[in-house]
């Protein structure tokens, strides 16, 4: 499975879902690392927006496979 999905937090689309600065920095670093796979947890917000409420980071093997 691949492709891009847009997730939101906070604001009018996702009230009550916020991320701390450290969490945003962790996400940024993970997205810049090809060996890290992001597994988002979300709820549906206003207008069908996907609101990020939690996430897990999984380290891929050197071959790129997930454990």
N, C-alpha and C positions, 0 to 999 in steps of 0.2 A: 504494500500500500504506500502511496507516495502523494506528492502534491502539496500545495499550500492551503492552510486553513487559517482564517483570522479569528483570534480570540480577543476578548475585551475584558477589562476589569475597571470597576468604578464608573463614575459618570452616570448619565441618565439611562444608558443601555443596561448597565449592570450595577444598580444600587446595592450597596452592602457587600460588594466583592472588591476588596482592595489588596494590593500587594505592597509589602514593605520595600524600601529601597534596596535592601540586601537581596530580596527575592528577585527583583527586576534585574539586578546585576548578575545574579546566578543564571537567570534565563538567558541573558545576553551572551554570557560566556559559553553556555551550553550550545546555543544556536550557532556560534562561531566555531564550534569544535566538531569536525566530522565523525569523531569516534563516540560522540554522545547522542543517544536517542532520547527524545523527550516524549513522555507519556502524559498527556494532559488529562485533568479531571475538570469537568465543566457542568454548568447548569444552563438552561435556556433562559435568556433574559428578554428585555423589551425588543419587540420586532424580530424575534427569532435569533438575536445575537447569542453567540456562544461565550458564556462568561466563565473565565478561568477561575476556579476555586482552589485548585491544588495541582501539583504536578510531581512526577517522578523522573529522575534522570538515570538512564541505564547506560553503562559503558559497553561499547561494542568491542568485540575481539579485534585483533590486528587485521583479520580478514574482512572485517565489517559486519560479521554475523552477530546477531543478538543472542544472549545466553538462553 
